[in-house]
Amino acid sequence: MENKEIRKVNLSKLLNKHLQQTDATKAGFAEQCGLNPAQLSQVLGNEAFRNIGDRLARRIESSLKLPTGWLDSIHPDNIPEDEVEIAGAPAKGFVQVVGEALLGTDGSVDMMEFHAGWLCICSKDQEAFGLKVKGDSMWPRIQSGEFVVIEPNTPVQVGDEVFVRTRDGRNMIKILNKTRDGSYLFTSVNSQHHPITLAPDEVEKIQYVAAILKHTRFLEHLDKAS
């Protein structure tokens, strides 16, 4: 979700919670937010036509005694089902982004590891992790600025997109194939990259690429206490 949609989801959640109270009204909630009823209707409801801008978001948070930036964060119980992409069976939590993958012109990947945030996607693999991709060597399948979700414990099959690390330290995102003699044949969606053949003892790990996500799925932080 985009930031403007996240704010509306959060504010709508707060309104619904308020209306569950005895004698609660929408006008009363607007007053708590530091707004008049007309202003609230402009940002929420069937007649809404305004987005919640930065100044208004901070004003509402201050009036409701919420932490600064609360409206900007996706809170796990606020996410509509159609906004979550599923990789495997649903699981609690989000997938952590552990760094960046810099795509080289030959299809190789230079890794920069650091905790960069979270991806709004569920995975059955509790060790799943995300990487932010930079570079266009896998265009159009993976575009610069997108994220890949990797599931280390998901079995891979011929034809799968995989993250590969060789014993001499090379990293790649490729399509898995095999030769007749049992060696690995790694190909790319980019026809400019030649296939790479490696013997099994040359490969340190092959991990399943479960998803490719747009930047709108990225969260800098999760407010787990909410």
GIGI-V923102 format. One record per backbone hydrogen bond with DSSP energy under -1.0 kcal/mol. NH is the residue of the N-H (numbers start at 1). CO is the residue of the C=O. E is the energy in kcal/mol with one decimal. If there is no record, write none. Layout:
BEGIN
nh = <NH;NH>
co = <CO;CO>
e = <E;E>
END
This chain:
BEGIN
nh = <6;7;8;9;10;11;12;13;14;15;16;17;18;19;21;24;29;30;31;32;33;34;35;40;41;42;43;44;48;49;50;53;57;58;59;60;61;62;63;64;66;70;73;78;83;84;87;95;97;98;100;101;102;103;104;107;109;110;112;114;116;118;119;120;121;122;124;128;129;130;131;132;133;134;139;142;145;146;147;148;149;150;151;154;159;160;162;163;164;165;166;167;169;172;174;175;176;177;179;182;184;185;186;187;193;196;198;202;203;204;205;207;208;209;210;211;213;217;218;219;224;226>
co = <2;3;4;5;6;7;8;9;10;11;12;13;14;15;18;21;25;26;27;28;29;31;30;36;37;38;40;40;45;42;42;51;53;54;55;56;57;58;59;60;61;67;70;75;80;81;122;119;117;130;112;132;110;134;108;104;171;102;100;98;97;219;95;217;119;85;87;125;150;96;148;99;146;101;136;138;133;143;213;131;211;129;208;151;176;157;174;207;172;205;170;202;166;164;162;187;160;185;183;179;198;177;196;175;190;186;184;199;200;165;165;163;151;161;149;149;147;214;215;118;222;223>
e = <-2.3;-2.2;-1.4;-2.4;-2.5;-2.5;-2.5;-2.1;-2.1;-2.3;-2.6;-2.1;-2.2;-2.5;-1.6;-1.7;-1.8;-2.3;-2.0;-1.8;-1.7;-1.3;-3.0;-1.9;-2.2;-1.2;-1.1;-1.9;-1.5;-2.1;-3.0;-1.0;-2.7;-2.4;-1.8;-2.5;-2.4;-2.3;-2.3;-2.3;-3.2;-2.2;-1.1;-3.4;-2.0;-1.3;-2.2;-1.7;-2.5;-2.5;-2.6;-3.5;-2.9;-3.1;-3.3;-1.6;-3.1;-2.6;-2.3;-2.7;-2.5;-3.2;-2.8;-2.8;-1.9;-1.2;-1.1;-1.8;-2.1;-2.9;-2.1;-2.4;-3.2;-2.6;-1.6;-2.1;-3.5;-2.1;-2.6;-2.4;-2.6;-3.2;-2.7;-1.2;-3.2;-2.2;-3.3;-3.2;-3.3;-2.2;-2.7;-2.4;-1.7;-2.4;-2.3;-3.2;-2.8;-1.4;-2.5;-1.5;-2.9;-2.8;-3.2;-2.2;-2.0;-2.6;-2.4;-2.2;-1.3;-2.2;-1.9;-2.8;-1.1;-2.5;-2.5;-1.2;-3.1;-1.8;-1.8;-3.2;-1.5;-1.6>
END
